[in-house]
């Protein structure tokens, strides 16, 4: 039983990391109806900025703020310079451009900072708290989980309670109708990309310390798992992103602990296929009217 509880807490800790990054994917989907495959590379780039500021100032929180601000700027720049000119040609073009952007960002980071692993400091202790003799979540894990839940609440308020959020969704779902109603679709898309990159930057600062350290490919595997979590929970649901992240984290932990790490990729694939077959829109997708 102790092994089960240990794997459960370990899975929740990993799931909180996946949930934080899945939120960035959900945000760009809700704002622009596109999956940004460059989200991981962009998050790593902003993490380099954040930890450079943290190292220069000695303050993790200033570094975190710098990472988020640089993420906002990078997201707006990518939309203005790249995605705006290929978005109207079809979603596949945006995917191809995003994959090219991944290669470009990783190459530039490797040339500027090198491909070695850099240590990433944390604002809280990473040693797990002990409950009843079982290692549970660490203070840093609680910080990651709390930050993810806070982002969920803020995104929910943004998209359901503010005029800007409603305009962003309208611009993504029906751009032509939105223009007729006076909505600046271009500005809303730019804002959506900026916010998604800002959330991705926050997720990157949360994720990097849980791995081997900061390097140009630090988010590659995390992106794959977080994308699975976002699809499982529903690409249109921030709550689904958190639940999906925690669920994927638990499954990976149980499978690794009981069956071995070699079966972990298969478990993720089986989960993804099962959800797509039973509920293609994700576990938290809204019901849609069926036309006959």
C-alpha positions in Angstrom: 0.0 0.0 0.0 2.9 2.4 0.7 4.1 1.8 -2.8 0.7 2.7 -4.2 0.5 5.9 -2.3 4.1 6.8 -3.2 3.2 6.3 -6.9 0.0 8.3 -6.5 1.8 11.3 -5.0 4.6 11.1 -7.6 2.0 10.9 -10.4 0.2 14.0 -9.0 3.5 15.9 -8.9 4.3 15.0 -12.5 0.7 15.6 -13.6 0.7 19.1 -12.2 3.7 19.8 -14.5 1.9 18.4 -17.5 -1.3 20.3 -16.6 0.6 23.6 -16.5 1.9 23.2 -20.0 -1.4 21.7 -21.4 -3.1 25.0 -20.3 -0.9 26.9 -22.8 -2.0 24.5 -25.6 -5.7 24.9 -24.6 -5.4 28.7 -24.6 -4.0 29.0 -28.1 -6.6 26.6 -29.3 -9.4 28.6 -27.8 -8.0 31.9 -29.1 -6.9 30.8 -32.6 -8.2 27.3 -33.3 -4.7 26.0 -33.9 -2.3 23.7 -32.1 1.0 25.5 -31.7 3.7 22.8 -32.1 6.3 25.5 -31.4 5.0 26.1 -27.9 7.6 23.9 -26.2 10.6 25.6 -28.0 9.1 29.1 -27.3 8.8 28.2 -23.6 12.4 27.1 -23.4 13.5 30.4 -25.1 11.6 32.4 -22.5 13.0 30.2 -19.7 16.5 31.1 -20.7 15.5 34.8 -20.4 13.9 34.1 -17.0 16.9 32.3 -15.5 19.3 34.8 -16.9 17.4 37.6 -15.1 17.1 35.5 -12.0 20.9 34.8 -12.0 21.7 38.5 -12.6 19.3 39.8 -9.9 19.3 36.9 -7.5 15.5 36.9 -7.5 13.5 34.0 -8.9 10.4 36.0 -8.9 11.9 38.8 -11.1 13.1 36.0 -13.4 9.6 34.5 -13.5 8.1 37.9 -14.4 10.8 38.5 -17.1 10.0 35.0 -18.6 6.3 35.7 -18.7 6.8 39.2 -20.2 9.2 37.8 -22.8 6.7 35.1 -23.6 3.9 37.7 -24.2 6.3 39.6 -26.6 7.4 36.4 -28.4 3.9 35.2 -28.9 2.7 38.5 -30.4 5.8 38.6 -32.6 5.3 35.1 -33.9 1.7 35.9 -34.8 2.4 39.2 -36.4 5.5 38.1 -38.4 4.7 34.5 -39.3 1.2 33.1 -38.5 -0.7 36.1 -39.8 0.5 35.4 -43.4 -0.1 31.7 -43.4 -3.2 31.3 -41.3 -5.7 32.0 -44.1 -4.1 29.4 -46.3 -5.2 26.5 -44.0 -4.2 25.0 -40.7 -1.6 22.7 -42.2 0.5 25.6 -43.2 0.5 26.9 -39.6 1.6 23.4 -38.4 4.5 23.4 -40.9 5.6 26.9 -40.0 5.4 26.0 -36.3 7.6 22.9 -36.8 10.1 25.0 -38.7 10.1 27.5 -35.9 10.9 24.7 -33.4 14.1 23.9 -35.4 15.0 27.6 -35.7 14.6 28.4 -32.0 16.4 25.2 -30.9 19.3 25.9 -33.3 19.7 29.5 -32.1 19.5 28.6 -28.4 22.2 25.9 -29.0 24.5 28.4 -30.8 24.0 31.1 -28.2 23.8 29.1 -24.9 25.3 25.8 -25.9 23.6 22.3 -25.6 24.7 21.6 -22.1 22.4 21.3 -19.1 22.2 24.3 -16.9 20.9 24.1 -13.3 17.5 25.6 -12.6 16.8 27.0 -9.2 13.4 26.7 -7.5 11.8 29.1 -5.0 10.6 26.3 -2.7 12.1 23.1 -1.4 11.9 20.1 -3.7 12.1 17.5 -1.0 8.9 15.6 -0.6 6.9 16.0 2.6 6.3 12.8 4.6 2.7 11.8 5.5 2.4 8.6 7.6 5.8 7.5 6.5 5.0 7.9 2.8 6.7 10.6 0.7 4.1 12.9 -0.6 4.2 16.2 -2.5 7.0 18.6 -2.0 6.5 22.4 -1.4 7.5 23.0 -5.0 5.0 20.5 -6.3 2.3 22.3 -4.3 3.4 25.6 -5.9 3.2 24.1 -9.4 -0.3 22.7 -8.7 -1.5 25.9 -7.2 -0.1 28.0 -10.1 -1.9 25.7 -12.6 -5.2 26.0 -10.7 -4.8 29.7 -10.6 -4.3 29.9 -14.3 -7.4 27.8 -14.8 -9.5 30.2 -12.8 -8.1 33.2 -14.6 -8.7 31.7 -18.0 -12.2 30.8 -17.1 -12.9 34.3 -16.0 -11.3 35.7 -19.1 -13.3 33.7 -21.6 -16.6 33.7 -19.9 -16.8 37.0 -17.9 -14.9 39.6 -19.9 -15.7 41.3 -23.3 -12.2 40.7 -24.4 -12.4 37.0 -23.8 -15.7 36.7 -25.6 -14.3 38.6 -28.6 -11.2 36.4 -28.7 -13.5 33.3 -28.9 -15.7 34.9 -31.5 -12.7 35.8 -33.6 -11.4 32.3 -33.5 -14.8 30.6 -34.3 -16.3 33.0 -36.8 -13.8 35.6 -38.0 -15.9 36.9 -40.9 -19.0 37.4 -38.8 -16.9 39.0 -36.0 -15.5 41.5 -38.5 -19.0 42.5 -39.5 -19.8 43.0 -35.8 -16.9 45.3 -35.4 -14.4 43.0 -33.7 -10.8 43.5 -34.6 -10.0 39.9 -35.5 -6.3 40.6 -36.1 -5.8 42.2 -32.7 -7.7 39.3 -30.9 -5.5 36.7 -32.6 -2.4 38.6 -31.6 -3.6 38.8 -28.1 -4.5 35.1 -28.0 -1.0 34.2 -29.2 0.6 36.5 -26.7 -1.4 35.1 -23.8 -0.8 31.5 -24.8 3.0 32.2 -25.0 2.9 33.9 -21.7 1.2 30.9 -20.1 3.7 28.7 -21.8 6.5 30.7 -20.4 5.1 30.3 -16.9 4.8 26.6 -17.5 8.3 26.4 -18.8 9.6 28.1 -15.6 7.6 25.5 -13.6 8.6 22.5 -15.7 12.4 23.0 -16.2 13.4 22.5 -12.6 11.6 19.1 -12.5 13.9 17.7 -15.2 17.6 17.5 -15.8 18.0 21.2 -16.1 17.7 23.9 -18.8 18.8 23.1 -22.3 17.4 23.7 -25.8 15.4 20.4 -25.9 14.2 20.6 -22.3 10.5 20.7 -23.3 10.4 18.1 -26.2 9.1 15.2 -24.2 7.0 17.4 -21.9 5.2 18.8 -25.0 4.3 15.3 -26.2 2.8 14.3 -22.9 1.1 17.7 -22.3 -0.4 17.5 -25.8 -1.8 14.1 -24.9 -3.2 15.5 -21.6 -4.8 18.4 -23.5 -6.5 16.1 -26.0 -7.6 13.7 -23.2 -9.2 16.6 -21.2 -10.5 18.5 -24.3 -8.6 21.1 -26.2 -11.4 23.6 -25.5 -11.4 23.1 -21.7 -8.9 24.6 -19.2 -10.4 22.4 -16.5 -10.0 19.4 -18.8 -6.3 20.3 -19.3 -5.7 20.1 -15.6 -7.7 16.9 -15.1 -6.0 15.4 -18.2 -2.6 16.4 -17.0 -3.2 14.8 -13.5 -4.7 11.7 -15.1 -1.8 11.2 -17.5 0.7 11.8 -14.7 -1.0 9.2 -12.5 -1.2 6.6 -15.4 2.5 7.1 -16.2 3.5 6.8 -12.6 1.4 3.6 -12.0 2.6 2.0 -15.3 6.2 2.9 -14.6 6.0 1.6 -11.0 4.2 -1.7 -11.6 5.1 -2.6 -15.2 8.4 -0.8 -15.9 9.3 2.3 -17.8 9.5 0.5 -21.1 5.6 0.3 -21.2 5.1 4.0 -20.5 4.8 5.2 -24.1 2.4 2.4 -24.9 0.2 3.4 -21.9 0.0 7.0 -23.1 -0.9 5.8 -26.6 -3.6 3.5 -25.3 -5.1 6.2 -23.2 -5.1 8.7 -26.1 -6.7 6.2 -28.5 -9.4 5.2 -25.9 -10.4 8.8 -25.4 -10.5 9.5 -29.1 -12.6 6.5 -29.8 -15.1 7.0 -26.9 -15.2 10.8 -26.7 -13.2 12.4 -29.6 -13.6 15.9 -28.2 -12.1 15.0 -24.9 -13.5 14.2 -21.5 -14.7 17.7 -20.8 -15.8 18.7 -24.3 -19.2 20.4 -24.6 -22.1 18.6 -26.1 -22.9 19.6 -29.7 -26.1 19.6 -31.5 -26.3 16.9 -34.2 -27.7 17.9 -37.6 -29.6 15.3 -39.6 
